[in-house]
Amino acid sequence: MKAVIMAGGKGTRLQPLTRLLPKPMLKLLDRPTMEYIVELLAKHGFDDITITVCYLADAIRNYFGDGRAWGVQIRYQDEPVPLGTAGGIRALHAHLDQTFIVMSGDGLTDFDLSEAMQSHRRSRALATLVLTQVACPLGYGVVEFDANANITRFEEKPDVWNRDRSYFVNTGIYILEPEILHFVPPDRPYDFGRELFPALLRKGIPLNGHVATGYWSDVGTLQQYYQTQIDMINGRVHVNLPVEVAVR
């Protein structure tokens, strides 16, 4: 099965750590963040992986190579000019000829991707958004859906929130059919959450929301970078930890 890992961002909120390393290569307990993502994909049968790269791309290429060390095949797509999340994927349309998954290379999760794929196939939707529940939605894309898991509304990074309720947010993990790329303009940057998905809803095209259980962290700030590693040490996330940590 095919997967795309988006790994081209500069990670400006994590400076100065990202001045010499791209964000996906920042270490979580002595292993690059994206290594955990590659392992998760391999675990669930996604063995054909394309990594989109831009900022300090050689650091990623030199570490992961062709992917054989992880039992997968890795290829790279250079993005010299930022194309947005959807635009960067559209550039791969010739290769993405079957159902595929999109993930970010700068987060950490142990979600059951096989379960998400089953949800997608049952829905027969063009896209399944993998969602998780949070108490504070600030900084996230909030997603609302009906009793049949059909997405009904998006709100990108709200300014305020109701502290008496919880929210379902977009994790940036998508399972997509190749046909969805026909809706992405070829001549300008284009974003999944801000542009493509709302546009599809306006056209009446159903989108599926899959609420995943497990751990997810977008590792977007220095505070979250620190907290994610504390969570790993405390066993809140199920990933392959470095031996020296796992034996404690």
C-alpha positions in Angstrom: 0.0 0.0 0.0 1.1 3.5 -0.7 1.8 6.4 1.7 3.0 10.0 1.6 4.9 11.6 4.4 4.9 15.4 4.3 8.4 16.5 5.6 9.1 19.8 3.9 8.3 22.4 6.5 10.8 24.6 8.3 9.4 24.1 11.9 9.8 27.8 12.7 8.0 27.4 16.1 10.7 25.0 17.2 13.6 27.3 16.6 16.5 27.3 17.5 16.3 23.4 17.3 15.3 23.5 13.6 18.0 25.9 12.4 20.3 23.0 11.5 17.9 20.1 11.3 14.5 19.8 9.6 11.6 19.3 12.0 11.0 15.6 11.2 14.7 14.8 12.1 14.4 16.3 15.6 15.0 13.4 18.0 12.4 12.0 20.4 14.4 10.0 22.9 17.4 9.7 20.6 15.5 8.7 17.4 14.3 11.0 14.7 10.6 11.9 15.0 9.8 10.6 11.5 11.4 7.2 12.2 8.5 6.4 14.4 6.1 7.3 11.6 7.9 5.1 9.1 7.8 2.2 11.5 4.1 2.8 12.1 3.4 2.8 8.4 5.4 -0.4 7.9 3.6 -2.1 10.7 0.3 -1.6 9.0 1.4 -2.7 5.5 2.2 0.7 3.9 5.4 -0.3 2.2 5.6 2.2 -0.7 6.4 5.5 0.9 7.0 8.9 -0.8 8.5 11.6 1.4 8.0 15.2 0.2 11.0 17.3 1.1 12.2 20.9 0.9 14.0 22.4 3.9 17.3 20.7 4.6 16.2 17.7 2.6 19.6 16.0 2.5 19.4 15.3 6.3 16.3 13.2 5.6 17.6 11.5 2.5 20.9 10.6 4.1 19.2 9.0 7.1 16.4 7.1 5.5 17.9 6.3 2.1 15.8 3.9 0.1 14.0 2.6 3.2 15.2 -1.0 3.1 16.3 -0.8 6.7 12.7 -0.4 7.7 11.3 -3.0 5.3 9.8 -0.4 2.9 10.6 1.4 -0.3 11.1 5.1 0.1 11.3 7.7 -2.7 11.5 11.5 -2.5 9.6 14.3 -4.0 11.4 17.7 -4.0 9.2 20.7 -3.4 11.5 23.7 -4.1 8.5 26.1 -4.0 5.9 25.4 -1.2 2.7 24.1 -2.7 0.6 23.7 0.4 -0.4 20.3 1.9 -2.8 19.4 -1.0 -0.7 20.9 -3.8 2.3 19.0 -2.7 0.4 15.7 -2.9 -1.1 16.6 -6.3 2.3 16.8 -7.7 2.5 13.0 -7.1 -0.7 12.2 -9.0 1.0 10.0 -11.5 2.3 7.7 -8.8 -0.8 7.7 -6.5 -2.9 5.4 -8.5 -4.6 3.6 -5.6 -6.0 4.4 -2.2 -3.2 6.0 -0.2 -2.6 7.5 3.2 -1.1 11.0 4.0 0.8 11.7 7.2 3.0 14.4 8.6 6.6 13.5 9.4 6.8 15.8 12.4 4.3 14.3 14.8 4.0 11.2 16.9 1.2 8.7 17.1 0.4 5.1 17.7 -3.0 5.1 15.9 -4.3 1.9 14.4 -3.9 2.8 10.7 -5.4 -0.5 9.6 -8.6 0.3 11.5 -8.7 3.7 9.8 -8.3 2.1 6.4 -11.2 -0.2 7.2 -13.4 2.7 8.2 -12.5 4.4 4.9 -13.3 1.4 2.8 -16.7 1.0 4.5 -17.6 4.7 3.9 -16.8 4.6 0.2 -15.9 8.3 0.6 -13.2 10.1 -1.4 -11.5 11.0 1.8 -11.3 9.9 5.4 -10.0 12.3 8.0 -8.5 10.7 11.0 -9.7 12.7 14.1 -8.9 12.7 17.8 -10.6 14.3 20.8 -9.0 17.3 22.6 -10.2 19.6 25.4 -8.7 22.8 23.9 -9.0 23.2 20.2 -6.9 26.3 19.8 -4.3 25.8 17.1 -6.2 22.8 15.5 -8.8 22.4 12.8 -12.1 21.5 14.5 -14.3 19.0 12.7 -18.0 18.2 13.2 -19.7 15.1 11.9 -23.1 13.4 12.1 -24.2 10.0 13.5 -23.0 8.3 10.3 -19.5 9.8 10.5 -20.2 12.1 7.6 -18.3 15.4 8.1 -20.6 18.4 8.2 -18.4 21.3 9.2 -14.8 22.6 9.5 -13.5 25.4 11.7 -9.8 26.0 11.2 -8.0 27.1 14.4 -10.8 28.8 16.3 -9.9 31.8 18.5 -12.1 30.8 21.5 -13.5 27.6 22.9 -16.1 26.3 25.3 -14.3 24.8 28.3 -17.3 22.6 29.1 -17.1 20.5 26.0 -14.5 18.5 24.1 -13.7 18.8 20.4 -12.8 16.5 17.6 -9.8 17.8 15.6 -8.0 17.1 12.4 -4.8 15.2 13.0 -3.5 15.7 9.5 -3.8 12.0 8.7 -5.9 11.4 5.6 -6.8 8.3 3.7 -7.6 9.4 0.1 -8.8 8.1 -3.2 -6.7 9.2 -6.2 -9.7 10.9 -7.8 -9.7 13.5 -5.0 -6.6 15.1 -6.6 -8.7 16.2 -9.6 -10.2 18.8 -7.3 -6.7 20.3 -6.5 -5.7 23.2 -8.8 -2.4 22.5 -10.5 -1.1 26.1 -10.7 -1.0 27.4 -7.1 -0.5 26.3 -3.5 -3.5 24.6 -2.0 -4.3 23.3 1.5 -6.3 20.3 2.6 -8.0 21.7 5.7 -8.4 25.3 4.7 -9.4 24.8 1.1 -9.9 21.4 -0.4 -12.1 19.7 2.3 -14.5 22.7 2.7 -14.8 23.0 -1.1 -15.8 19.4 -1.3 -18.4 19.8 1.3 -19.9 22.8 -0.6 -20.1 20.5 -3.6 -22.0 17.9 -1.6 -19.2 15.3 -1.8 -19.2 13.2 1.3 -16.2 13.1 3.6 -15.7 10.4 6.3 -14.5 11.2 9.8 -12.7 8.4 11.7 -12.2 8.9 15.4 -9.0 7.1 16.3 -8.0 5.9 19.8 -4.5 6.1 21.0 -1.8 8.8 21.3 -1.2 11.7 19.0 1.0 14.7 19.4 1.8 17.2 16.6 5.1 18.3 18.3 4.5 21.8 17.2 6.1 23.8 20.0 9.1 23.5 22.3 6.8 22.8 25.2 5.0 20.0 23.2 8.4 18.6 22.1 9.4 18.3 25.7 6.0 16.9 26.8 5.9 14.3 24.1 9.2 12.8 25.3 7.8 12.8 28.9 4.8 10.9 27.6 7.0 8.4 25.9 9.0 7.8 29.0 5.8 7.3 31.0 4.4 4.8 28.6 1.6 6.9 27.2 2.5 6.1 23.6 3.1 2.6 22.2 6.2 2.9 19.9 9.5 1.2 19.7 11.6 3.0 22.3 15.4 3.2 22.2 16.7 0.2 24.1 18.3 2.3 26.9 14.9 3.9 27.6 12.8 0.7 27.2 14.8 -1.3 29.7 14.3 1.1 32.6 
